[in-house]
């Protein structure tokens, strides 16, 4: 498939014509319009064929069933859309709406058997977000258009590739001066770099040095001309693959051609009193033409085109090295087959000149503010149309993009301008972002991106379509000499795409790999706040700190929709579904609350609560047969919003005090009207919503040492509400202990450690519909499955929960858990992942991984644990071994001075906690007694003699473990969201210090209460206990508060 020939132009005419400023005739314009129309049709057919091939390949690779989320949208085209609009007009009732039956009938008429009854029903539910069981044309068309736009944005973002700055390479470079040109020699598969001092280097495709030539531009002997001893500066370099020559322009007013293999000079072109600042070439690679076109721009503002016959100018027999042929530029036309044309195009230096065969145009630029950009376009046989445009402060560089079609320029005014190359009258758009003059521009045709370089070493990647900056790269990790700037920029499409920037040092960036390996995949780019299970659509909806909502197909793990800026730039702090699972309610850190159709990202309503206090919990309830949205948070209020309101702004119908003395962190509802709220100070308040929020009871979480324990999660066991003697409420918090309460008797039935003596908090819980299985997640990333069918069924029965499975699901704190009706667990964590597990602890997969799973086929599940979990456990084991070895060495050295010390065992590294169960009245308490060691008045263990050396060794091992496995504190405090995105300041959680650290484990200098020092030898203990996303402030510096948990009862 080829483009039609240009009208009035024979093969080879591009090489034997020269741009003159003569206007094109009208007939040629008409022919050109016809040419572009035919070319557009050819390209359209080519794109359609490519899309068809891709579609066929996707269909062949599809191994899972075609779900409703994709089928209805893929089957619909513009004709179907028009037919559906006609059906809506004819079949709808007087109010213009279709019921579910009418909706199915309409789709059956348009699509026939293309959609199943289930798929049409699900589509109806997605459109009918307000649950009035009817859909009108406005609802349907808005839904489809918004969803199509959102999916287009999602696909575009998935396809957008940026450069991986962490894997930048700096190969050893022999260059002593600035690199003025980087080129990829496709013919031989090598890179070439040319320095200003005449050093020419050739590199492999992996940037391994192969050959290097020094002083290539040194003046060579010419008859009648004395030899100069000083090497001139090289201004530009070009490789001519059809003749295997390298052309170098230098400041000795010459262009010299060298043999590619030996770098011996073959020809010298004397330019008199001008210097060629830029050179380029063109030849017809797919023709038998023996002609090459060399273009160069000079410091006098002239653009010259030298067209020559290869065999005439470069005969097969090379000249002797001591006698290089030299031609004056004015006499070169005497060589057979050679022509030279010259045009005064600019009033200043011609900085760049290129020939673009797609446009049949020669483009040049200059710092001249009047004739900054000049384009000469061939309109017929030896007929050219010349257009010059002015840019304030001139143009230093330009680049041409085929898709999207654009000509991009940059200059001293720091603006990137986008031009239509067919209408060079004024720029179509401009992009700002550079803070110093732009020196170079190139294009990444793989993603439709422009790449620009400025004097201050800033490399910016721009989306040409959206006209936004996607990435900024500043290679400051190396020193750029001799002028502390980058002198050249190049992007190579080959080998997966490489960006090369150079001064005297070469820096190579590769495109970030979008194909993520199993176990290394991230569901979000920011810490996840919550992940909700949607039982109607079998989807998981997750939200993160970047204010982004992702919708996942739970049966495959693939993303079906995504929408951003849910609360502008503010983090999402709470999420909930309505009863029909059709609408999503979100709350933000700034106190805003919104209602969404999460299938297409349409904002349906905004809930106005009257303050900017953070929202910590949202519930959707039915109170007295009326749906309500209940919210609470740092304002310590309980507010009820009508869920059936038709307005876009909804105000609370009831506002009542939560009756807490501190911030409310969690909330749970039990029909018909009982609401339980838990607060930062460890108090649970039971309120009767049917009685205007009257407090009916208070439950207090007490610590034997009088320390503060926050209540971070409360959960009702609704199946037990009809059993007055059974515990029907579970609470968990920063001390890692689960507590079972009877809300009728207001009594505590059971306290049980849920972390297997790990000093962690439990901030997430989930229970099945039968209230027989409980799943908990702690701040170290562990999930525990409990059997609670016989726990606290009667008053004082004393039966504890039975742990069925405990396994590490994440490397950081688990913040959300869902136990689905499919019998699987959905967990979300601050490690930016959302994962699915079986109740037996088998890993199904991470949402967003490249390989989909089939929830009905266990053979498609992940064969091993996530990669980061395996690595984390390995690092933790190594750190424990190092700490134990250090302790062994310390005890051996201190045997003489501490002969009375206890013998070494594993408890030196992990402190022993002796447990016993004691039944007192109605409460079963799991008691933890510390081993007998000397303690300071603050309750911290003391060491004497060589024990300080042991502590130092343990501290060193802990530091090594932290380096291997960074804690939540070190990771989050240095993250983009903690350093730049978060503008708020938040109080720290109440995290308790451990009762005891094994001998040598303490690293502090003493202290008492929750403010004491102390540390754990491996990651998790201290900093994983932090409630996600929470910051404290000290002076003007935002820091994370280090807390510790423990104090098992």
Buried (B, 14 or more C-beta within 10 A) or exposed (E): EEEEEBBBBEEBBBBBBBBEEEEBEEEBEEBBEEBEEEBEEBEEEEEEEEEEEEEEEEEEEEEBEEBBBBBBEEBBEEEBBEBBEEBBEEBBEEEBBBBBEBBBBBBBEBBEEBBEEEBBBBBBBBBBBBBEEBBBBEBBBBBBEBBEEBBEBBEBEEEBBBBEBEEBEEBEBEBEBBBBBBBBBEEEEBBBBBBBBBBBBBBEEEBEEEEBBBEBBBBBEBEEEEEEEEBBBBBBBBBBBBBBBBBBBBBBBBBBBBBBEEBBBBBBBBBEEBBBBBBBBBBBEEEEBBBBBBBBBBBBBBBBBBBBBBEEBBEEEBBEEEEBBBBEBEEBBEBEBBBBBBBEBBBBBBBBBBBBEEBBBBBBBBBBBEBBBBBBBBBBBBBBBBBBBEBEBBBBBBBBBEEEEBBBBBBBBBBBBBBEBEEBEEBEEEBEBBEEBBBBBBBBBEBBBBBBBBBEBBBBBBBBBEBEBBBEBEBEEEEBBEEEBBBBBBBBEEEEBBBBBBBBBBBBBBBBEEEBEBBBBBBBEBBBBBBBBBEEBBBBBBBBBBBBBBBBBBBBBBBBBBBBEBBEEBBBBBBBBBEBBBBBBBBBBBBBBBBBBBBBBBEBBEBBBEEBBBBBBBBBBEBEEEBBBBBBBBBBBBBBBBBEBEEEEBBBEBBBEBBBEBBBBBBBBBEBBBBBBBBBBBBBBBBBBEEEBEBBBEBEBEBEBEBBBBBBBBBBBBBBBEBEBBBBBBBBBBBBBBBBBBBBBBBBBBBBBBBEBBBBBBBBBBBBEEBBBBBBBBBBBBBBBBEBBEBBBEBBBBBBBEBBBBBBBBBBBBBBBBBBEBEBBBBBBBBBBBBBBBBEBBBBBBBBBEBBBBBEEEEBBBEEBBEBBEBBBEBBEBBBEBBBEBBBEBBEEBEEEBEEBEEBEEBBBBBBBEEEEEEEEBBBBBBBEBBEBEEEEBBBBEBEEBBEBBBBBBBBBBBBBBEBBBBBBBBBBEBEBBEEBBEBEBBBBBBBBBBBBBBBBBBBEEBEEBEBBBBBBBBBBBBBBBBBBBBBBEEEEBBBBBBBBBBBB
